[in-house]
Amino acid sequence: MPSPLPSPLSSPLPRTALPGDAPRRPCVLIVEDSYMLLELLVTLCEQHGVATLTASSGEAALMLLREHGGRIDWLLTDIRLPWLVDGWSVAEALRAAGHHQARILMISASALEAHGRPLAQPFHDGYLMKPIDVARVLEQIGQLLKIEWQHAGHDKPAPVWTPGVGPLPSVQDVEELIELGEIGHVSAIRGKLERLAADTPEHAAFVARMRGLIDEFDFHQYAAVLKMLHPHDAQAPDHHPDGP
């Protein structure tokens, strides 16, 4: 049986150096077969000053380990991957190659699966549970690598927008933004907000506020704002069967 071809996502993604960077940024190898989650993790790391290598299968990850093992400061890998090589095998290969200082976080949707197979403990430093909590990711990575997060963007004041003041987006637009937030599809959220800004300039303050929340990966506040605007949370008017 021929070996599976590496996914296009197995190639290192080109990155632009940030002003004031140290000579070498921390580098993470992210192994995840869900494109949307991979995109979220890559964007999160890049915006906080961490270079990324990506793979969507264990086989592709092993190729990157052979080519770039010396660059990798930490590994973030899903346990369950397509084909034959799972996340535990990738973690074991990183340790077997002599990279004992690299930090390893496993991703899993199952608490039992996250505890690993027998004798797996030496191969990882912790695990993250799905659905991914962005704040938790930053906290664990910062602790493991002993780094202070930097943001790649320029400091900007938070956009001012007051709920209930001025026109509101349609129910359909709000529902679409809620659904995209629930799956963490950052690029689709940004695309939707760009279309809203172009089609309905009167929603500029709302769009700016939501962009600011997405740029900071504040999905909790993002969801809270949208659910506040969603009509299913509003109380129905009192009904008087005997008339007014």
Buried (B, 14 or more C-beta within 10 A) or exposed (E): EEEBEBBEBBBBEEBEEBEEEEEEBBBBBBBBBBEBBBBBBBBBBBBBBBBBBBBBBBBBBBBBBEEEBEBBBBBBBBBBBBEEBBBBBBBBBBBEBEBEEBBBBBBBEEEEBBEBEEEBEEBBBEBBBEEBBBEEBBEBBEEBBEBEEEEBEEEEEEBEBEEEEEEBBEEEBBBBBBEBBEBBBBEBBBEBBEEBBEEBEEBBBBBBBBBBBBBBBBBEEBBEBBEEBEEEEEEEEEEEEEEE
